[in-house]
Amino acid sequence: MVAADVEMSDTPAKTVAPAAEKVASAPPTAESILAEVKRNVTTIDKAVSGKDMRLLSRVLRGTTRVRNSISPSVLATLIRSHAMESDAKKEALATLATLPAPASTSDADNSMDVGTDGASDSPATSCSPESGAYLLILAVMLTVDARKGASDATAAVRLVDALVAHLSSLNRRTLDALTARAFFFYARVHELAGSHAGIRSQLLVAYRSATLRRDVATQATVLNALLRNYISFRLYDQADKLLSRAPFPETRSNNQLARHLYYVARVKAVQLDYSESLTCLQQAARKAPQKGALGFRTHVAVMAIVVQLLTGDIPDRSTFRVPEAPMRAALEPYLRLTAAVRVGDMSAFVETVEQFGATFDADGTRSLIGRLRHNVLKTGLRKLSASYSRISLADVAERLLLPSAAEAEAVVAKAIRDGVTEATIDHEGGWMRSTDAGDVYGGPEPSDAYHTRVTFCLNIYNEAVRALRFADGAAEEESVEALRARLKEEQELAQAIADGEVDDEEDGDDF
């Protein structure tokens, strides 16, 4: 399976003073949530009229808090009064009527419903497509949160299908951000319902339309949804073709870029391009929010650990020492896997794979972990070669959990050919003889390297001493020539004075 999508907010976490923690932790009332959603609707209308999409982005960034607090009855009241008539509106009202209200706000909602019964049949006071789409997206979120399984996602599928059809019929640039969010939940809801195999054509059409309309937000969201769809069905060749023909837009949010890098890393890892995959995973970890999005960061860390092991490196211990307890628990199987690969313990490797096989299947790393068996064999064989000067192939097969001595002989022969170990095979006797490396310091190479380093240091010292004791040669020659010229002039002047050729009053007749 593919990692579950997580709402990654771009807003930085605000520090709350200790005195205000109790106030901030108090659950919001239904009246405050209703007032906040109405303010958001007013802000959306203001953003549409003023062509200022920054206000709309600000409203969308605060969707998570509203999603966790609003009740279905309050949202239904807002949809009746602010959403334009459409099939999506009817489907949303029918779906919200079946959702249970949260226990914390049920009493307040009942009191509010009494005062809003008369407004249930009143015409919409605001028919802005943007504000209506915002409220319908909230309805989709509540429907997804209220589901208990794939069978309960049918209502969410009908609602999100109607919403996407409604938004696709409108060609307004002010709807781009909302359309992107709608397509995100379109792909997510169908995945939860198990019907995501049949939405690829719709996603491809949406990507083409977004590209022609220069809708960057929808283009990035739909491209990531397509990659996720292909990866979930292990269609890596189609995902690679899509990546080669559909470039990711440059002007996009960091959240979509982080998701895109993660999906690219998954494709590259399957195609044995481990270095590129590891680079994409490191960039995805940097682009992801450092606070929040715990599920996404966990899946990125898991994939980075597996890919790093496939490259032959061992992850640092600090990779598994994360402050979040759920993330530490998720990385525990991979810590044991790393320990088995590091020491070349095939029995520990097999035991770890069998014990946490369900976890590896859920993370989608089972096939990649299967490739680590060759790394464990190489490490274990290298340790056996260093520990024993001669060992039977039957013992090698027993240590490395190989089925027979013949297969152990094949593994040893391949390791010798690849340069993993220096040994010879005695086929007749069934032995593996390690080749003595000899005295490393007995040859001329260590002394030559040491001589080169000493010579380099002595040359630097001699040059520094010469620079301190002697001045620049050109400057010295110039100063000597100037000194000689000055002395010559002084001698000529002294000789002229002695002969009486210089007289201070010589030019007095001119005055």
ZAMARGU-4260 file (C-alpha; in steps of 0.2 Angstrom, whole numbers, plus 5000, padded with zeros to 4 digits):
<rodrens>
0) 5000/5000/5000 | 5005/5018/4998 | 5007/5030/5012 | 4991/5038/5017 | 4989/5056/5012
5) 4991/5069/5026 | 4985/5086/5027 | 5001/5096/5028 | 4998/5114/5033 | 5010/5128/5028
10) 5007/5138/5043 | 5021/5138/5056 | 5016/5132/5073 | 5014/5146/5086 | 5021/5146/5103
15) 5008/5148/5116 | 5012/5155/5133 | 5009/5144/5148 | 4996/5155/5155 | 4986/5154/5139
20) 4986/5136/5137 | 4970/5132/5146 | 4961/5145/5136 | 4968/5138/5120 | 4964/5120/5125
25) 4945/5124/5128 | 4934/5116/5114 | 4926/5129/5103 | 4908/5132/5104 | 4896/5129/5090
30) 4893/5148/5089 | 4911/5152/5087 | 4914/5139/5074 | 4898/5146/5064 | 4905/5164/5066
35) 4922/5158/5060 | 4915/5149/5044 | 4905/5164/5040 | 4920/5175/5041 | 4929/5163/5030
40) 4915/5164/5017 | 4915/5183/5018 | 4934/5182/5015 | 4932/5171/5000 | 4920/5183/4993
45) 4932/5197/4996 | 4946/5188/4988 | 4936/5184/4973 | 4930/5202/4970 | 4947/5209/4973
50) 4956/5196/4963 | 4967/5193/4979 | 4970/5174/4980 | 4981/5176/4995 | 4966/5178/5005
55) 4959/5162/4998 | 4975/5153/5002 | 4974/5159/5020 | 4956/5152/5022 | 4962/5135/5015
60) 4976/5134/5027 | 4964/5135/5042 | 4953/5122/5035 | 4960/5108/5047 | 4954/5117/5063
65) 4937/5120/5056 | 4936/5102/5050 | 4939/5096/5068 | 4927/5107/5076 | 4912/5110/5065
70) 4896/5099/5066 | 4886/5092/5052 | 4870/5102/5056 | 4880/5118/5057 | 4888/5115/5040
75) 4871/5110/5033 | 4864/5127/5038 | 4878/5136/5030 | 4877/5126/5014 | 4858/5130/5012
80) 4861/5148/5014 | 4878/5151/5005 | 4879/5137/4991 | 4872/5139/4974 | 4859/5126/4968
85) 4868/5110/4961 | 4868/5091/4962 | 4883/5093/4974 | 4873/5104/4986 | 4858/5091/4986
90) 4870/5077/4989 | 4879/5086/5003 | 4863/5090/5012 | 4858/5072/5011 | 4874/5065/5017
95) 4876/5077/5031 | 4859/5073/5037 | 4865/5055/5041 | 4881/5060/5050 | 4881/5059/5069
100) 4885/5075/5078 | 4900/5076/5090 | 4896/5073/5108 | 4904/5089/5113 | 4893/5101/5102
105) 4877/5091/5101 | 4868/5101/5114 | 4874/5117/5107 | 4869/5112/5089 | 4852/5107/5094
110) 4849/5124/5102 | 4855/5132/5086 | 4845/5121/5075 | 4829/5128/5084 | 4833/5145/5078
115) 4838/5141/5061 | 4823/5129/5056 | 4815/5144/5047 | 4831/5147/5037 | 4832/5129/5031
120) 4820/5132/5016 | 4826/5150/5013 | 4835/5154/4996 | 4854/5156/4997 | 4860/5173/5002
125) 4876/5171/4993 | 4878/5161/4977 | 4897/5163/4975 | 4904/5147/4967 | 4920/5149/4977
130) 4911/5150/4994 | 4899/5136/4990 | 4914/5125/4984 | 4923/5129/5001 | 4908/5123/5011
135) 4905/5107/5000 | 4924/5103/5002 | 4921/5104/5021 | 4906/5092/5019 | 4917/5080/5010
140) 4930/5081/5024 | 4916/5077/5037 | 4910/5063/5027 | 4927/5055/5026 | 4931/5058/5044
145) 4914/5049/5049 | 4917/5033/5039 | 4920/5017/5048 | 4926/5007/5033 | 4926/5005/5014
150) 4908/5001/5014 | 4904/5018/5023 | 4913/5027/5009 | 4899/5026/4997 | 4891/5042/5002
155) 4907/5051/5001 | 4910/5044/4984 | 4893/5051/4978 | 4897/5067/4986 | 4914/5070/4979
160) 4909/5064/4962 | 4895/5077/4961 | 4907/5090/4968 | 4921/5087/4955 | 4907/5087/4941
165) 4901/5103/4947 | 4918/5112/4948 | 4923/5105/4931 | 4908/5113/4923 | 4914/5130/4929
170) 4929/5139/4921 | 4935/5152/4934 | 4953/5155/4938 | 4947/5159/4956 | 4942/5141/4958
175) 4959/5134/4954 | 4964/5131/4973 | 4947/5124/4977 | 4947/5113/4962 | 4964/5106/4967
180) 4958/5102/4985 | 4942/5094/4977 | 4953/5083/4966 | 4964/5078/4981 | 4949/5071/4990
185) 4942/5064/4974 | 4957/5052/4973 | 4957/5049/4992 | 4939/5045/4994 | 4939/5033/4979
190) 4955/5025/4986 | 4946/5022/5003 | 4931/5015/4994 | 4942/5003/4984 | 4937/5010/4967
195) 4952/5020/4963 | 4956/5009/4948 | 4942/5017/4938 | 4947/5035/4940 | 4963/5036/4930
200) 4954/5042/4914 | 4945/5055/4924 | 4962/5061/4932 | 4971/5061/4915 | 4957/5072/4908
205) 4958/5083/4923 | 4977/5085/4921 | 4975/5089/4903 | 4962/5102/4906 | 4973/5110/4921
210) 4988/5111/4909 | 4978/5120/4895 | 4971/5132/4908 | 4988/5134/4916 | 4980/5129/4933
215) 4996/5125/4942 | 4988/5120/4958 | 4976/5107/4950 | 4990/5101/4939 | 5002/5097/4953
220) 4988/5089/4963 | 4981/5078/4949 | 4999/5072/4944 | 5003/5067/4962 | 4986/5058/4962
225) 4990/5048/4946 | 5007/5043/4953 | 5000/5037/4969 | 4987/5027/4959 | 5000/5019/4948
230) 5011/5015/4963 | 4997/5007/4973 | 4994/4995/4958 | 5013/4992/4956 | 5012/5000/4938
235) 5029/5007/4940 | 5032/5007/4921 | 5017/5018/4918 | 5022/5029/4932 | 5039/5031/4924
240) 5032/5036/4907 | 5020/5048/4916 | 5035/5056/4924 | 5045/5057/4908 | 5031/5066/4899
245) 5022/5076/4912 | 5034/5088/4920 | 5030/5094/4938 | 5025/5113/4938 | 5038/5124/4945
250) 5026/5136/4954 | 5018/5124/4967 | 5017/5122/4985 | 5030/5114/4996 | 5017/5101/5001
255) 5014/5095/4984 | 5032/5095/4980 | 5036/5084/4995 | 5023/5072/4989 | 5030/5072/4972
260) 5047/5069/4977 | 5041/5054/4988 | 5032/5046/4973 | 5047/5049/4962 | 5058/5040/4975
265) 5047/5025/4975 | 5048/5023/4956 | 5067/5026/4956 | 5070/5013/4970 | 5060/5000/4960
270) 5070/5004/4945 | 5087/5001/4955 | 5091/5019/4954 | 5095/5020/4973 | 5106/5036/4973
275) 5092/5046/4964 | 5079/5039/4975 | 5089/5043/4991 | 5092/5061/4985 | 5073/5063/4982
280) 5069/5056/4999 | 5081/5068/5007 | 5073/5083/4998 | 5056/5077/5002 | 5060/5076/5021
285) 5067/5094/5020 | 5052/5100/5011 | 5039/5092/5022 | 5033/5102/5038 | 5044/5098/5053
290) 5029/5099/5064 | 5014/5089/5059 | 5012/5078/5044 | 5018/5064/5055 | 5012/5050/5044
295) 5021/5057/5029 | 5037/5060/5038 | 5037/5042/5044 | 5034/5035/5027 | 5048/5045/5020
300) 5060/5040/5034 | 5055/5022/5032 | 5059/5022/5013 | 5075/5032/5016 | 5081/5018/5028
305) 5077/5004/5016 | 5085/5013/5001 | 5101/5018/5011 | 5103/4999/5016 | 5101/4995/4997
310) 5115/5007/4993 | 5127/4997/5005 | 5127/5011/5019 | 5121/5009/5036 | 5109/5023/5043
315) 5115/5033/5057 | 5108/5028/5075 | 5101/5046/5076 | 5089/5041/5062 | 5079/5030/5074
320) 5080/5042/5089 | 5065/5053/5085 | 5055/5063/5098 | 5038/5057/5092 | 5033/5040/5100
325) 5022/5034/5086 | 5036/5037/5073 | 5049/5028/5085 | 5037/5013/5086 | 5035/5013/5067
330) 5054/5013/5064 | 5057/4999/5077 | 5055/4985/5064 | 5068/4994/5052 | 5080/4996/5067
335) 5080/4977/5069 | 5082/4975/5051 | 5096/4987/5050 | 5105/4978/5064 | 5103/4961/5055
340) 5110/4968/5039 | 5125/4977/5047 | 5131/4961/5055 | 5126/4950/5041 | 5116/4939/5052
345) 5104/4929/5040 | 5094/4921/5054 | 5090/4938/5062 | 5086/4945/5045 | 5074/4930/5041
350) 5066/4931/5059 | 5063/4950/5057 | 5055/4948/5040 | 5044/4935/5046 | 5039/4944/5062
355) 5035/4961/5054 | 5030/4955/5037 | 5013/4963/5039 | 5021/4980/5043 | 5032/4979/5028
360) 5017/4975/5017 | 5007/4989/5023 | 5022/5001/5020 | 5025/4994/5003 | 5043/4990/5006
365) 5042/4971/5006 | 5049/4969/4988 | 5064/4981/4992 | 5068/4972/5008 | 5068/4956/4999
370) 5083/4963/4989 | 5093/4965/5005 | 5095/4947/5006 | 5110/4948/4994 | 5118/4962/5006
375) 5116/4951/5021 | 5124/4936/5012 | 5139/4947/5006 | 5142/4953/5024 | 5140/4936/5032
380) 5152/4928/5019 | 5165/4942/5022 | 5164/4939/5041 | 5166/4920/5038 | 5181/4923/5027
385) 5189/4934/5039 | 5186/4922/5054 | 5191/4905/5046 | 5206/4901/5035 | 5196/4886/5029
390) 5178/4882/5031 | 5167/4868/5023 | 5154/4874/5011 | 5141/4864/5021 | 5145/4875/5036
395) 5144/4890/5025 | 5127/4885/5019 | 5121/4882/5038 | 5128/4899/5043 | 5120/4908/5029
400) 5104/4898/5029 | 5106/4891/5012 | 5097/4875/5006 | 5113/4866/5001 | 5132/4866/4999
405) 5130/4867/4980 | 5121/4884/4982 | 5133/4889/4995 | 5147/4886/4982 | 5138/4896/4969
410) 5136/4911/4981 | 5155/4910/4986 | 5160/4909/4968 | 5150/4924/4964 | 5157/4934/4979
415) 5174/4930/4974 | 5171/4936/4956 | 5163/4952/4962 | 5178/4955/4974 | 5168/4954/4990
420) 5180/4941/4998 | 5197/4934/4994 | 5196/4916/4994 | 5197/4900/4984 | 5185/4885/4982
425) 5191/4867/4984 | 5177/4859/4974 | 5184/4841/4977 | 5185/4843/4996 | 5170/4855/4998
430) 5180/4869/5006 | 5182/4887/5005 | 5200/4893/5009 | 5203/4911/5013 | 5218/4919/5005
435) 5230/4927/5017 | 5231/4946/5014 | 5249/4946/5021 | 5257/4960/5031 | 5249/4976/5025
440) 5265/4986/5030 | 5277/4974/5023 | 5277/4981/5005 | 5283/4998/4999 | 5266/5006/4997
445) 5264/5012/5016 | 5282/5018/5016 | 5280/5027/5000 | 5264/5036/5005 | 5273/5041/5022
450) 5288/5048/5013 | 5277/5058/5001 | 5268/5066/5016 | 5284/5069/5025 | 5291/5077/5010
455) 5276/5088/5007 | 5277/5094/5025 | 5296/5098/5024 | 5293/5108/5008 | 5280/5119/5016
460) 5291/5122/5031 | 5306/5126/5021 | 5296/5138/5010 | 5289/5147/5025 | 5307/5149/5032
465) 5314/5156/5016 | 5299/5168/5015 | 5303/5175/5033 | 5322/5177/5031 | 5323/5185/5013
470) 5314/5199/5006 | 5307/5199/4988 | 5321/5199/4975 | 5314/5212/4964 | 5311/5224/4978
475) 5329/5221/4984 | 5337/5225/4967 | 5326/5241/4965 | 5332/5247/4982 | 5350/5244/4978
480) 5350/5253/4962 | 5341/5268/4970 | 5354/5268/4984 | 5368/5268/4971 | 5360/5282/4961
485) 5358/5293/4976 | 5375/5290/4982 | 5382/5295/4965 | 5372/5311/4964 | 5378/5315/4982
490) 5396/5312/4977 | 5394/5323/4961 | 5386/5337/4971 | 5400/5336/4984 | 5413/5337/4971
495) 5405/5352/4962 | 5404/5361/4979 | 5422/5358/4982 | 5427/5364/4965 | 5417/5380/4967
500) 5406/5377/4952 | 5390/5380/4962 | 5386/5397/4968 | 5370/5403/4977 | 5372/5420/4969
505) 5375/5414/4952 | 5359/5420/4945 | 5358/5436/4954 | 5361/5447/4938 | 5344/5442/4931
510) 5335/5452/4944
</rodrens>
